[in-house]
Amino acid sequence: MTMRYAAITDRLYDLGGDKWAVHNAARDRIAAGEDIIELTIGEPDITTDPALVETCITSLRAGRTRYSNGRGEANLVEALVQTYAPRMPDISAENVLCFPGTQTALFAVFQALVGAGDGVLIGDPYYATYQGVVEAPGAHVQPVPLRMDKGFILQPEDVEAAITPQSRVLLLNTPHNPTGAVLDRDTLEKLGEICRAYDLWIVCDEVYEELIFEGSFASPLEIASLQERTVVVSSISKSHAATGFRSGWSIGPVDFSRRLLPISETMLFGNQPFIADMTEAALLGHYDTAARLREALGRRARLVHEAVTNIPALSAALPQGGMFQMIDVSGSGMDGETFAWRLLEEQGVAVMPGVAFGDTGVALIRVALTVPDAVLSEAVRRMSALCEAEAKSLIKRTA
């Protein structure tokens, strides 16, 4: 007998681990003892500040292990109010919900904003899980191409051209994963004008906010005329090198947050009080984790960009922030997926094929800047070796 399943399992069937096939294959090889340079995921190469870890341990020992509530622990909610007050002066606890990580926050937010047949506009390439959180409630991605010659910056005219009667949400990510592009205030205002004209929600994933290499961060939340339609999600995962603690949040209009609360309670009924205490300390304290990451990631981005300019078959845009860099490999005669698999198999370097982040990424690979400089330089050297090997092979095939 064939058992029956909910439609969501069909919608998400091919949107999970399949996108991470190269990464998973690399992990298998590492587990088998192979020496693989892993440049696939955004795992900071520094550890969580020991003082934050100690805060978590102290809270555990103090018995902060009981049930929480759907909105979040009062001390963390208040810390988030203080954190976002400079952008949103009227913010209160009713604008805040706490979640175990940005990913969970995104899933819940889209459950509240879209349904069957609705469209979500997203710059393409986009983070690998965005398609899943959009399609889970029955909506669909409306891709807006991001072009390397524009620095992968989302162009307002391209967004407007992609809007249909089904469009409900514009999903932003700044700094952007996978490209490292950063949206400035002027671009956000232009995008906001479009969203007001077409009555679209704005959801902005700001998890890389503190990892901008130069310049300042801008958020749609700081534009007063957009606050009624803006939902921001973020976490301490990247800013405090605390990916495994799974502590995130959403900030949005009061009515939206009231409607989101029952969804959160149905999913989670609160997150862990001891992690909330640590997150409060992270938000209100002074830690150098983000500054150290910014310096290292920016330096490595420049290192990769300079090295790639000396490889005729490759090209790259210099990212403005985040943990990743996109490289165009089309000059090698290979698409991104072929290049990624051959780089792993022939050179022992694992990168993500750009197509894992959307159709616009077919000629690209994504490189994580989260390994020491010397290792990253060696990885680029091996990319050059693969290009040279493919060029020689092509000459033989056409001779």
N, C-alpha and C positions, 0 to 999 in steps of 0.2 A: 504494500500500500504506500502511495506517495503522500506524505504528510503535507499539510498546507501551512504557509507562512504569511506573515504580514507583508504588504507591498514594500515597506521600507527596507526589508532585507534584500529585495531585488534591486531597489534603487541604489543601495550602497555596496552591492556585492563586489563590484570591480573597483571600488574607490578606497579601499583600505590598504593593506600591505603590498598590493601589486605595484603601487607607485614606488615602493622602496626596495624593489627587487635587487638592484645593484648593491645597495647598502646591506641588505640581508645576506647576499652572497659574500660580500666582503667580511662580514662578521663571522660567517661560517669558516672562511679561510683563516681568519685570525684565531678562531677557536681551535683550528686544526694545527696551529703553530706557524702559519705563514707570516712573513714580515710584510704587512700591508700598510701603506699610508692612507689613513681614513680621513677624507675631506667631505663627508656626506651630510652631517647633521650639525645643528647649531648648539653644540655642547661646549660651554666656556671651558678654557683650559686652565682656569684658576678655580680654587675651591671657595665655597661659601665662607664668609668672614667667621672666624672662630667665635667671636662675641655673639653673633646671631645664633649660631649652633648652641652655644651655652644658654642663651635666652630660651630656646626651645626646650632644652633639657631641664632647665630650672622650672619651667612651666609644667612640664610633664611630672616632675617630682612633687610639684605643689598640688597635683590632683586635677589639672586642667584637661581632663579626659572625658568629661561628661557630654551629654547632648548639647548642641548649640541650637540655633534657630535658623529659619530660612533666609533671613536678611544677612546675618553674620553677627559675630561677637560685637557688643557695643563699643568696646575700646578700639577695635579695628575700624568699624564704621566711622567713628569720630576721627580717627587718624586719616581716613580717606577724605572726609569732609575738609579737614585742614589742608590736605595735600592739594585738593582741586579748587579750593576757595579762590585762589588768585585768578583762575580762569573763569570761574562760575560763582560770582559773589553770593548769589542767593541759594547756593547748594545747602541741602540738609540731609539728614539720615534717610529721608524718603527718596532721595535720588540714587541711593547706593544699594547694591547687592553684592555679596561676597560669594565666590565660587572656588572650587579646587582647580585653579589654572585658567588661563585665557581660553583654551580650547573648550572647556566646559561652558564658560561664559558665552562664547560664540554660539555653541549648539543651542543653549537655552534662548538666547536673544533671537535667533532665527525661528525658533519655534513660536515666538511671540509675534513676529513681524510678517511672516509669509506663509502661504499655503499652496495648495495644488494649482498649478498653472502660472503662478507669479514668477516674475523675473528679477534677478539680482545682477546688477552691473558690476563687473570686477575687471580691473586691469589685468591683462594676460601677457606675460606669465604671472601666476599667483601662487600663494602658499598651497602646498599639496592637499591639505584637509579642507580648504574652503569649499570645494565642490561638494564634499560630503555634508557639511553643515547646511548648505543651501538645498541640496536634494533630499535630505532627510524629511523635511515637512512637505515635500512634493513640489517645491519650486525648481527653477532651472537657472543656470549661469548664463548671463549675457556678456560674453567676453568683449573687452575693449582693448585693442592692441597697444602694447607698450613697445616703443621702438628705441633701439640702441642709439640711433642718431639724434634722439631727443633726450638722451640720458635716462631712458626708461621712465620719464616723468609722464604721468597721466595728463593727457591733453583735453581740456574742457570741450573743445569742438568734437573730439572723437567720442566723448561720453554722450553728448547730445545726439550725435548721429546714430548711436546704438540704442537709444530709448525707443521702446514700443509701448502700446497700451497696457502690456502686461508688467511693465517695470514698476517695482515697488521700493527697491533699496539700492543705494550706491554703497558698496563695501570698499573702504579705503584701508591702506596699510602703510604707515609712515613712521620711521624709515621702513622701506619696502623689502620684504622677503619674497622672491629671491634676488632682486636686482640691486638693493642698497640705495634706491632713489628716495629723495626726501621732498615732500610737498611743502612749498613756502606759503606764507599767508595769502599772497595775491592769488595763487592758484586755488587755494581753498575757498576764497571768497567767490571766485568765478564758478567753481563747482557748486558752491552753495546757492548761487543765483539760479543755476540750472535745476537744482533739487527743489527749490521753492517754486519755480515755474511749473514743474511737472509733479509736484507734491510727492517727492521721494524722501524716504528716510535716509539718513547717513549713519552707517556703522563704521567706526574707525578703530582699527586694531593698532594700539600704540605701545606694544610690548618692547619695541626697540628704542623708545623715546630717549633714553639716556645714552644711546650709543651713536650719536651724531659726531662725525669727525671734525667738521668745521661749521660755523654758523649756529643758529638757534632753532629750536623746535617750535613748530606751529601746530595747533590743534583746531578742528572745527568747533570744539566746545568753547573756545575763547571768543568766538564770534557770536555776539548776543542774539543776532537775528536767526542763528541756526540752532540754538539750544533746544527749541521746541521739537526739533526733528533729528537730533544727534544723540547717538549712543556710543560711548567709548568703552572699550574693553582693554584690560592690561593685566600685568602681574609682576611679581618680583623675580621671575625665572631668569631673565637675561640681565637686568640691572644689578642684581645681587648674586648672580651665579648660583641660583637656588632652584634649578629646574626640577629636581626631584621632590621638592616640598609641595608643589602644586598649590599655589596660593594666588588667586586672581580676583577680579571684580568687574562689575559693570557700573557705569555712571550714565544716567539718562533722565528724561523728564519724569516727574512724579507719577503721572497717570500710567506711563509705560512701565515704570518700576513696580507699581501696584499690580499691574496685569502680569508682569514677569514673576512676581513673588510666588504665586501658587504653582507655577511651572517648576521653579527652583525647589520648592518644598516637596513637590511630587517626586522629583528626581533625587534629591539629596537630603533634605531636611537638615541643612547646615553643614559646615565643614568643621575642622578640628580646632578646638579652642587653643591648644598649645601652639599650633601653627599660626593661628590668628595673632597670638602674642608676639611671636617672632616677626610677623609681617608688620605689626604696629611699630616694633622697634626699627625695622628696616626703613619704613617710611619716614619716621620722625627723627631717626638718628643720623649720624654723620659717618659714612663708610666710604672707603676709597675704591671699592670694587669696580664701579662703573667707570671711574676715571682711568683706572689701570687697563680695563678692557678697551676703552676708547683709544688710548694711546697705542696699545698693541695691535688692535684691529686696523686702525688707520694706517699704521706703519706697514702692516702686511699687505693691505690693499694696494698701497703704492708700490711695494716690492713686486707683487704679481703683475700689476699693470705695466711696470717698466720692463719686466722680463718678457711678458707676452708681446710687447711691441717689437722685440727682437726675433720673434718667431713668425716668419712670413705667412704661415698657414692659419694663424690665430689672430684674433682681435678682441679687445675688451674695453668696456666703459669703466671709468674709475667710480666706485660706489661712494656715496656721500655719508653712509652710515650703515648700521647693522653688522651682520657677521658673515656676509657672503659676497661673492663676486661672480658675475656671469661672463662666460667666455664664448665667443662665436667660433665654432670649429669648422664652419662650412668650407673654408679655404683648404682644409685637409682632404676634401673629397668625401668626407663622412658626415652623416647627421649626428646629432648629439648623443642619441642612444647607442649607435654603433661605436662611436668614439669612447663613450663611457665603459662599455663592456670590454672593448679591446684594451683600453688603458688598464683596467683591472686585470685582465687575463695575461697581457703581455708585459706590463710594466709594474704591476703591483700597487696601483694607485686607484682609490675608490672615490669617484665624484658622482653627483646626481645628474642624470640626463635632463636637459631642459624641458623635454616633453612631459615629464612628471608634474610640471607646473603649468601646463596648458599648451595648446596647439602652437602659439606664437613662439614657444621655446624649442621648436623642433631642431634648430641648427645650433642650439646652445648647450653648455654644461654649466652646472652651478658648483662652485668651489667654496668650501667652508674655510674661513680664515682663522680657525681655532686650533692651530698647531704651531709649534715654535718656528721662527723664521727660517732656520736652516732646513727643517723638514719641508716647509712650504717651497723653498727654493729647489730642493731636490725633486719635489713633485712636478714643478713646472719643467725642470730639466727632462724628466721622463715624458712629459707631454710632448716636448720638442722631439725626443727620440722616437716617439710613436709617429709623429708627423713625417719625420725623415724616413722611417721604415715604410710608411704607406706611399710616400713619393717614389722611393726606389722600386717598390712593388708595382706601382702604376706604370713606370717606365718599362719594366720587364713585360708586363701584360700587353702593352701597346707596341712593343718592338717587333 
